[in-house]
Amino acid sequence: MTELTFSRWYLFIAAFVVQFCLGCIYSWSVLNHPIDFAVYGDATKGRAVNTFYIAMGVV
């Protein structure tokens, strides 16, 4: 049986991927109003927020 050795680079890559994914989801909340305005023509309808809620529910 092979033994796995601890590598700080694997930890760094895993932490980077997790932080990148969570950062992308968090940045979506900043873009909600511009996306609503671009897609629906009104920034106050709040329809793009539903995508954020679904993404957070999956995470």
MOBEL-V750009 format. One record per residue. N is the residue number from 0. SS is DSSP state (h for helix, s for strand, l for the rest). PSI is psi in whole degrees, -180 to 180 (999 if undefined). D_LAST is the distance of its C-alpha to the last C-alpha in whole Angstrom. Layout:
# MOBEL-V750009
N	SS	PSI	D_LAST
N	SS	PSI	D_LAST
This chain:
# MOBEL-V750009
0	l	134	34
1	l	146	32
2	l	132	31
3	l	133	28
4	l	147	29
5	l	131	27
6	l	129	26
7	h	-25	25
8	h	-38	24
9	h	-41	22
10	h	-42	20
11	h	-45	20
12	h	-44	19
13	h	-44	16
14	h	-39	15
15	h	-44	16
16	h	-44	14
17	h	-47	11
18	h	-36	12
19	h	-45	13
20	h	-45	10
21	h	-35	9
22	h	-37	12
23	h	-42	12
24	h	-41	9
25	h	-39	12
26	h	-21	15
27	h	-35	14
28	h	-28	15
29	h	-32	18
30	h	3	19
31	h	-49	19
32	h	-46	22
33	h	-35	24
34	h	-43	22
35	h	-41	23
36	h	-41	26
37	h	-39	26
38	h	-46	25
39	h	-10	27
40	l	0	29
41	l	122	28
42	l	-7	26
43	l	-1	26
44	l	-31	25
45	l	34	21
46	l	-27	20
47	l	-18	18
48	h	-31	16
49	h	-37	14
50	h	-39	12
51	h	-43	11
52	h	-40	10
53	h	-44	9
54	h	-41	6
55	h	-33	5
56	h	-34	5
57	h	-37	4
58	l	999	0
